[in-house]
Amino acid sequence: MNTESQSKKVSVIILNWNGDEHGFIRRYLPTVVQYTDPAIADIVVADNGSEDSSLQLLAEEFPSVKVIPLGKNYGFAEGYNRAIKQVETPYVVLLNDDVAVTEHWLEPLLEHLEVHEHTAAVQPKILSDRDHSLFEYAGACGGYLDKHGYPYCRGRIFDTIEKDEGQYDMKRPIMWASGACMLVRRELYLKAGGLDKHFFAHMEEIDLCWRLRRMQWRITCVPHSVVYHLGGGSLPQGNPIKTRLNFRNSLLMLYKNLPKKSRSRIMFERKCLDFIAALNFLFHGQFKQVGAIRQAHKEAKWMIQDIYERDEAIFGHSHNNLFKHVHRTSEERINILTAYYLKGQKKFSDIF
């Protein structure tokens, strides 16, 4: 990196795979270029081995954007790990290629990290690019996990997505920040081990944020920053591949981060709940989803035995005391299934 890049505070990194073919580069990158102050940030596109004309398009129409060609598709997790190692700014933004940013989107996020020295990462308010009045599924206004590892958000619980009426416009500690748009301290990202490449895609940012919290750092939502996320660009909701990755990676995340004394019990309970979910899919004739859950559990079992149990450093149970087990908050002690399906509490504000 040159001297000019070294003087900047932020690298806004967009992971691209066939973004020209999908239309994401022309649709979303111009907003990032327009609304990102070049005095404080570089815009970097890390290309995950695109097979379309993405690199040519970037060179011809976006000369101010820096490009890191990764050579092949490493997936979301390892693609970002490799790109972040190649930049030198103290802060990095993980920004999806289907996110439109707004004026002054970056400044509130950066200001919060610079003022709050015990915060590792922040996310903005994420609204839907399909309907700007609604929160977006992947992240909304900050994420949490319930006692069994099911993710939910301020503004989105399962398939109930709220209209944004300013009800969550206060800064608030969260358990996880969305990988759709997350500003994180680069040094901490690397120290925590980055995104787990074994996940490939989905849930990896939640796992990373859990590890950062185990290192005694905070994660916060800063709603004064607003972005619009299309979501489902590569794998739409309900795709069996997405189902398999989400169920598998959720089990891996629980194994990696739960204390040993409660890990077996909680994972057994989670497997029982996943079995009920599979029965529900079966009842509705969604046989590919049933197969996806079954495959997810097979893969999780194999990966735990052949990868994680052989390398304790991956999940930090005995990794130089770097990771500790955090006290679970009220948001993490609830059973979100009971609250949502039995008590009819469809919104975050209904529960808390």
MARFI-139714 format. One record per residue (C-alpha): residue in one letter; x, y, z. Coordinates in steps of 0.2 Angstrom, whole numbers, plus 5000, padded with zeros to 4 digits. Layout:
BEGIN
AXYZ/...
//
This chain:
BEGIN
M500050005000/N500650184996/T500950325009/E499250395005/S498350235009/Q499350215025/S498750395031/K496850335029/K495950265043/V494750145035/S494750015021/V492949985014/I493149805007/I491849734996/L491949554991/N491449524973/W491049364964/N490349394946/G489649564951/D489549624933/E488449474928/H487349494943/G487249684940/F487849724958/I489349824953/R488449954942/R486949964954/Y487849974971/L489650024970/P489250204963/T488350244980/V489950184990/V491050294979/Q489850444980/Y489550434999/T491250375006/D492450515010/P494050485001/A495050575014/I494650445027/A494350285018/D494950185003/I493650084993/V494349904990/V493549774979/A494249594983/D493849484968/N493449304973/G493949234956/S492549304946/E492249224929/D491349374921/S491949544916/S492049614934/L493849654933/Q493749744916/L492249844922/L493049894938/A494649954928/E493650054915/E492250134925/F492850134943/P494750194942/S494750264960/V494250094967/K495749984972/V495649794967/I496349644976/P496149494964/L496049334975/G496249214960/K494849094965/N493249084975/Y493749064993/G491949095000/F491449245010/A492449195026/E494149165018/G493949295005/Y493849425018/N495249355028/R496449365013/A495849535008/I496049605026/K497749545028/Q498249645012/V497649815019/E498549915032/T497150035039/P496750025057/Y494849995053/V494049885040/V492249885034/L491549715028/L490249775015/N489149665004/D489149694986/D487249714986/V487249864999/A486850044995/V487550165007/T486850335011/E487650505014/H488850515029/W488550325032/L490350295038/E490750445049/P489550395064/L490250215064/L492050275064/E491750405077/H490950275089/L492450165088/E493650305090/V492750375106/H492250205113/E493950115115/H493149955122/T492149925107/A492749805094/A491449825080/V489949915075/Q488549905062/P487350035055/K485450025054/I485149905039/L483549925029/S482849835015/D483349894997/R481749814991/D480649925003/H481650065012/S480250075025/L480649895032/F482149825041/E483249705032/Y483249515036/A485149505038/G485549615053/A484149745054/C484649855069/G485849735078/G485849545081/Y485649425096/L485649235099/D484449145110/K484949005122/H485048875108/G485948985096/Y484449045085/P484849215078/Y483649365079/C483749555078/R483049715083/G481749735069/R481749555063/I481249395072/F481249235061/D480149295046/T479249445055/I480149595048/E479649765056/K479349935048/D480650055053/E479750195063/G481250245073/Q480850125087/Y482650065088/D483550225084/M484650215100/K486350145101/R486349985110/P487549845114/I487249685103/M487949515102/W488349515084/A488449635070/S487949595052/G489249545039/A488249645027/C489049805034/M490149795049/L491549915054/V492849825064/R494649855071/R495849765060/E497049715073/L495649635083/Y494949555068/L496649465065/K496949435083/A495249345085/G495749235070/G494549315057/L493049235050/D493149045051/K493548985034/H492748815037/F491048905038/F491248955020/A489749065021/H488349105033/M488449135052/E490249165051/E490149355057/I489049295072/D490449175077/L491749315075/C490749435086/W490549295099/R492449275099/L492749465101/R491549465115/R492449325123/M493949435122/Q493049555133/W492649675118/R490949755115/I489849755099/T488649895096/C487349955083/V487450135078/P485750175070/H486250355065/S487150265050/V485950195038/V486250075023/Y485049975011/H485349795009/L484549694995/G484949525003/G484749344996/G485849404980/S486849244979/L485749124989/P483849174992/Q482949135008/G482348955007/N483648884996/P484148715002/I486048755001/K485748905013/T484748805025/R486148675025/L487448805029/N486448895042/F486048735052/R487748665050/N488648825055/S487548865069/L488048695077/L489848725074/M489748895082/L488948825097/Y490248695099/K491648825097/N491048955109/L490048875123/P490848825139/K491148635140/K490048615156/S488548665146/R489048635128/S488448455127/R486748495135/I486348645124/M486948565108/F485848405112/E484348525115/R484748615098/K484848455089/C483148405095/L482348565090/D483148545073/F482348375072/I480648465075/A481048585061/A481448445049/L479748365054/N478848535050/F479648535033/L479148355030/F477348395035/H477348535022/G478148425008/Q479748525008/F480848375006/K482448465000/Q482448565016/V482348405026/G483748335017/A484748495019/I484548485038/R485048305038/Q486548345028/A486948495039/H487048375055/K488148245046/E489348385040/A489348465058/K489748295066/W491148265054/M491948435055/I491948435074/Q492748265075/D494048295061/I494448485062/Y493948565078/E494348425090/R496048415082/D496448605083/E495948685099/A496648845094/I495248865081/F493948895094/G495048955108/H494548835123/S496448835128/H497248965117/N498349065128/N496849125139/L496449245124/F494549185124/K493449175140/H491649135142/V490549285143/H489049305155/R487549285145/T486349435144/S484449425146/E484349425127/E485449275126/R484549175140/I482849175132/N482049035121/I481549135106/L480548995099/T479448995115/A479249185114/Y478849185096/Y477749035093/L476949005110/K476849185118/G476549275101/Q477949395104/K478349435086/K479449595089/F481049625099/S480049765108/D478749645113/I480049535122/F481149675129/
//
